[in-house]
Amino acid sequence: MFVRDLYLEKHEVVTVNTAQSVGEVYEIIEKSGYRCIPVIDNDSLYKGMIYKVHLMEDIYENNGDKNATINHLLKHDDLFIAQHTPFLNALVAIKSLPFISVVEDGKLIGILTHNKVESVLEDAFGMKTGGINITISSVEARGMIGKLTKVLRGENIEGMFTLDNGSVIARRVVITLENGKTDEEITEIKEKLEKSGFRILHIDRIVSK
């Protein structure tokens, strides 16, 4: 999966321009309701991000000039991704940011938000369609997925999510099976997994959103 499938396009994003003043930008970000927005120049070249808190500090705490440009308040001009960036790379990049800008040929084309990232994780856990969510563990990390899919042959696996990657002791996997299973069918699946050496940590019925 790539970022191109997830990002909000520029026309959906509130942006400001480096030519605008501190006062103007503060009014825009205040009206938007966001705590941070991307900054471009007249050619749509990406120039970084600007935070509401830094504008407030400049105006109210430092008695800054409201008519000055915002260049001294810009952050993260070197933190951005491309639309062909893999999702996992984007997940790491966005970790400490309110969003991350998507840039091509130096120009802002959109942003990736935490909501979009969370939607991917929700999908992996079956939150959108609902289903039977089973968390299992195994001490056999190598070949675990192959063994698991063999045990569940014939089942419709809606999603799969692995945890503890790199562990040589144990690995957890969260799988989501299609909805509509009876308690008896779930018990049968549980017994098959346990018989094959898997430990069942948790089973949930997920109701679709």
C-alpha positions in Angstrom: 0.0 0.0 0.0 1.2 3.4 -0.9 0.5 6.9 0.4 -1.2 7.8 -3.0 -4.2 5.7 -1.8 -4.7 7.6 1.4 -3.6 11.3 1.3 -6.0 14.3 1.2 -5.4 16.3 -2.0 -4.3 19.9 -1.8 -7.7 21.4 -2.7 -9.1 19.7 0.5 -6.4 21.2 2.7 -6.2 24.6 4.4 -2.8 26.2 3.4 -1.1 29.6 3.9 1.4 31.4 1.8 4.9 32.6 2.8 4.0 36.1 1.5 1.2 36.4 4.1 1.7 38.2 7.4 1.8 36.7 10.9 -1.5 38.4 11.7 -3.2 37.1 8.5 -2.0 33.6 9.0 -3.1 33.6 12.7 -6.6 34.6 11.6 -6.7 31.8 9.0 -5.5 29.1 11.4 -7.8 30.3 14.1 -10.8 30.1 11.7 -9.8 26.7 10.4 -9.8 25.1 13.9 -6.5 23.3 13.2 -3.4 23.5 15.4 -1.1 23.3 12.4 -1.3 23.8 8.6 1.1 23.5 5.7 2.8 26.5 4.1 3.6 27.0 0.4 4.9 29.9 -1.7 3.3 31.5 -4.8 4.4 28.5 -7.0 2.9 25.9 -4.5 6.4 24.9 -3.4 6.4 23.3 0.0 7.9 25.5 2.7 7.1 23.7 5.9 4.4 23.8 8.6 3.2 26.5 10.9 1.7 25.9 14.4 -1.0 28.0 16.0 0.8 28.0 19.3 3.9 29.5 17.7 1.9 32.3 16.1 0.3 33.0 19.5 3.6 33.1 21.2 5.0 35.5 18.6 2.1 37.9 18.8 1.1 37.8 22.5 4.2 36.8 24.4 7.0 38.2 22.3 5.1 41.3 21.1 6.0 40.4 17.5 5.1 42.4 14.5 1.8 41.2 13.1 2.8 42.6 9.7 6.0 40.6 9.5 6.2 37.5 7.3 5.9 34.0 8.8 9.3 32.7 7.6 10.8 32.8 11.1 8.0 30.6 12.4 8.1 27.8 9.9 8.9 24.2 11.0 9.6 20.8 9.4 10.5 22.1 5.9 12.5 18.9 5.4 9.9 16.5 6.7 7.6 15.3 4.0 6.8 12.1 1.9 5.9 11.4 -1.7 2.7 9.8 -3.0 4.7 6.6 -3.8 6.1 6.3 -0.3 5.1 2.9 1.3 2.5 3.1 4.0 4.8 1.7 6.7 7.4 4.4 6.0 4.7 7.0 6.2 3.6 5.5 9.5 7.0 6.1 11.0 7.4 9.5 9.5 4.0 10.9 10.8 4.6 9.6 14.4 5.6 12.8 16.0 3.7 15.2 13.7 0.0 16.4 13.5 0.1 15.4 9.8 2.8 14.9 7.2 2.9 16.8 3.9 2.9 14.9 0.6 5.3 16.6 -1.9 6.1 15.9 -5.5 8.8 17.9 -7.4 9.0 20.2 -4.5 5.3 21.1 -4.6 2.7 20.3 -2.0 0.0 18.0 -3.4 -1.7 17.1 -0.2 -1.3 15.8 3.4 -1.5 12.4 5.1 -3.5 12.7 8.4 -3.6 10.5 11.5 -7.2 9.8 10.8 -6.3 8.2 7.4 -3.5 6.1 9.1 -6.0 5.0 11.7 -8.5 4.0 9.0 -5.9 1.5 7.7 -5.5 0.0 11.1 -9.2 -0.1 11.7 -9.6 -2.0 8.4 -6.9 -4.4 9.4 -8.8 -5.1 12.6 -12.1 -5.5 10.8 -13.6 -2.4 12.4 -15.2 -1.3 9.1 -16.9 -4.5 8.1 -17.1 -6.3 11.4 -16.1 -9.8 12.1 -14.6 -12.2 14.5 -11.3 -10.8 15.9 -8.9 -13.4 17.3 -5.6 -12.6 18.9 -3.3 -15.6 19.1 0.4 -16.2 20.0 2.9 -18.8 19.1 6.4 -19.6 20.3 7.3 -20.6 16.7 7.8 -17.3 15.1 9.4 -18.7 11.9 6.8 -20.1 9.6 4.0 -19.1 11.9 1.9 -17.3 9.2 2.1 -20.3 6.8 1.0 -22.7 9.6 -1.8 -20.3 10.7 -3.2 -20.0 7.2 -3.1 -23.8 6.8 -5.1 -24.3 9.9 -7.6 -21.7 8.8 -7.8 -23.1 5.2 -11.4 -22.6 4.0 -12.0 -19.6 6.3 -12.5 -16.1 4.9 -9.7 -14.1 6.5 -10.8 -10.4 6.4 -7.6 -9.0 8.0 -4.4 -9.9 9.6 -2.1 -7.9 11.8 1.2 -9.1 13.3 2.8 -7.9 16.6 6.1 -8.5 18.3 8.0 -8.5 15.0 11.7 -9.4 15.6 10.9 -11.4 18.7 12.6 -14.7 18.9 10.5 -15.9 21.8 6.9 -15.4 20.8 4.8 -13.6 18.1 1.3 -12.3 18.3 -1.1 -12.2 15.4 -4.5 -10.6 15.2 -6.8 -12.1 12.6 -10.3 -11.1 11.6 -12.6 -13.7 10.2 -15.9 -12.9 8.4 -18.9 -12.1 10.4 -21.9 -14.4 10.9 -20.2 -17.2 12.7 -22.1 -19.0 15.5 -20.6 -19.5 19.0 -20.2 -23.2 18.1 -18.3 -22.4 14.9 -16.0 -20.0 16.9 -15.4 -22.7 19.5 -14.5 -25.1 16.7 -12.0 -22.7 15.2 -10.5 -22.0 18.7 -10.0 -25.7 19.3 -8.3 -26.2 15.8 -5.9 -23.4 16.6 -5.1 -24.7 20.0 -4.6 -28.2 18.7 -2.0 -26.8 16.3 0.0 -25.2 19.0 -1.5 -21.7 19.0 -2.5 -20.0 22.2 -5.7 -18.0 22.1 -5.3 -14.7 23.9 -8.5 -13.0 23.1 -11.6 -13.3 20.9 -14.0 -10.4 20.1 -17.0 -9.9 17.9 -16.4 -6.7 16.1 -19.5 -4.7 15.1 -19.1 -2.7 11.9 -19.0 1.0 12.0 
